[in-house]
Amino acid sequence: MANTTTTTLNDLIANVVQEALFVASERSIMRGLVRNYNVPKNTGLTLQVPIYPAQTAEDLTEGTDMDGTAADDAVSTSTKSITLAEVGIMTTVSDLAINHSVSNVIADLGKLFGEAVAKKIDRKLTALFSGFSTYGFGSAVDTQSTLTAAGIFKAAATLKAAAVPGPYFGVFHPQSIYNLKASLTNTFVNPNASGVVNQAMSEGFVGRIAGVDIYESSNVVEDSATSVVNAVFSKDALSLAIGQDIKISTQRDESKRASEVICTAVLGVSELHDTYGVQVVATNTMA
């Protein structure tokens, strides 16, 4: 007996399209961990940030003029410049694709492109980690094969010894911080009721170690196939200047019967205080 199947009735059976799946993209975290500046329109492409140095008070002698003594100090500033530039992404979508897609293609692309620009901002900022001249383990070549809590304590102590104001943030590549979390949980067997250990066990989030809020992000820029420059830093170590925040727009191309979807931002990044950040170079290979 002949069978009537989906093959013989293919003209009557429409494709059922489920909600679109976006390729995984982490949320941007760096923007909230650094000093932010908004640059008004018509003020140029370069933002100058004056930096006041730390000052030291001196002992005084009663009835003696401070003029000409060690306490008579000339205060001078230095300047950090942040230059704005554009970043962006676009595509052209045909009317046929827009009008006959089950989902809202323009909205989907806006979300996708917005995340792409946010990731670009994160990677611009984490690329500055390698510019810190202080190393958490003492030297550029002293790379931890396995990241340990002692390394984070040492980085925090380095910042505190330099009188760097808090709060402190640590941003690590997931494959670097994995080894630390594994050691905290004793190869994933909970050894005690420590809060940090419990968080690492239950949530995969390390939390706070040595007064440092620990974040992990795949947007940390790898410096080689086997190592990555992570960092522990103060909020004023790095800066982000925004001339135009992430903007999604469309432009009609009638002759193509299509619309361009455009996502842009105008921004600049810079290191503000070199001593306010510490490089933590570690392997990006999970042990």
Secondary structure, 3 states (H helix, E strand, C coil): CCCCCCCCCCCCCCCCCCCCCCCCCCCCCHHHHCEEEECCCCCCCEEEEEECCCCCCCCCCCCCCCCCCCCCCCCCCEEEEEECEEEEEEEEEEHHHHHCCCCCHHHHHHHHHHHHHHHHHHHHHHHHHHHCCCECCCCCCCCECCCCHHHHHHHHHHHHHCCCCCCEEEEECHHHHHHHHHHHCCCCCCCCCCHHHHHHHHCCCCEEECCEEEEECCCCCECCCCEEEEEEEEHHHEEEEEEEEEEEEEEEEHHHCEEEEEEEEEEEEEECCHHHEEEEEEECCCC
